[in-house]
Amino acid sequence: MTLRVGLADPAHILFGTDYPYIPERVAAAETAATNGFAGFDEKTRPMMECENARALFPRLDRAAGSSQN
């Protein structure tokens, strides 16, 4: 993950798993590893977790009734 963060602009990183196509325990382990990664700070973590996806898919963000935008 360190390599990805070093190569990519934080605005181009999205978090995702292959759940439900992988076992829930694997998705949970991936999520825990990402949550424990120190390469994201208080600014970049929300970007990776949801803000970048909202920017990439604004129509879906509006459809979900997001209060953030």
C-alpha positions as CSV (number, residue, x, y, z in Angstrom):
1,M,0.0,0.0,0.0
2,T,2.9,2.4,0.7
3,L,4.0,2.1,-2.9
4,R,0.5,3.0,-4.2
5,V,0.2,6.0,-1.9
6,G,3.6,7.2,-3.0
7,L,2.8,6.9,-6.7
8,A,-0.8,8.1,-6.8
9,D,-2.3,11.4,-5.9
10,P,-4.5,10.9,-2.8
11,A,-7.5,12.1,-4.9
12,H,-7.1,9.0,-7.1
13,I,-7.2,6.4,-4.4
14,L,-10.5,4.6,-3.6
15,F,-11.2,2.0,-0.9
16,G,-13.1,-1.1,-1.9
17,T,-13.4,-4.8,-1.4
18,D,-14.7,-7.6,-3.5
19,Y,-17.4,-8.4,-0.9
20,P,-19.8,-10.2,-1.3
21,Y,-17.8,-12.2,-3.8
22,I,-15.1,-13.0,-1.2
23,P,-15.6,-14.4,2.3
24,E,-16.6,-11.8,4.9
25,R,-13.5,-12.6,6.9
26,V,-11.3,-11.6,4.0
27,A,-13.1,-8.3,3.5
28,A,-12.9,-7.6,7.2
29,A,-9.1,-8.3,7.2
30,E,-8.7,-6.0,4.2
31,T,-10.6,-3.3,5.9
32,A,-8.6,-3.7,9.1
33,A,-5.4,-3.6,7.2
34,T,-6.4,-0.4,5.5
35,N,-7.7,1.2,8.7
36,G,-4.3,0.3,10.4
37,F,-2.2,1.8,7.5
38,A,-0.4,4.9,8.8
39,G,0.1,6.3,5.3
40,F,-3.3,8.1,5.4
41,D,-3.7,11.1,7.6
42,E,-6.9,12.9,8.8
43,K,-7.2,14.6,5.4
44,T,-6.4,11.7,3.0
45,R,-8.3,8.9,4.9
46,P,-11.8,10.5,4.3
47,M,-10.8,11.1,0.7
48,M,-9.9,7.4,0.2
49,E,-12.9,6.1,2.1
50,C,-15.7,8.1,0.5
51,E,-14.9,11.6,-0.8
52,N,-13.1,10.5,-4.0
53,A,-15.9,8.1,-4.9
54,R,-18.5,10.9,-4.4
55,A,-16.4,13.1,-6.8
56,L,-16.1,10.3,-9.3
57,F,-19.8,9.4,-9.2
58,P,-21.7,12.6,-8.3
59,R,-25.0,11.2,-9.7
60,L,-24.9,8.3,-7.2
61,D,-24.0,10.7,-4.4
62,R,-27.1,12.8,-5.1
63,A,-29.3,9.7,-5.5
64,A,-28.2,8.6,-2.0
65,G,-29.2,11.9,-0.6
66,S,-25.8,12.8,0.7
67,S,-25.7,15.9,2.9
68,Q,-22.0,16.3,2.0
69,N,-20.9,17.8,-1.3
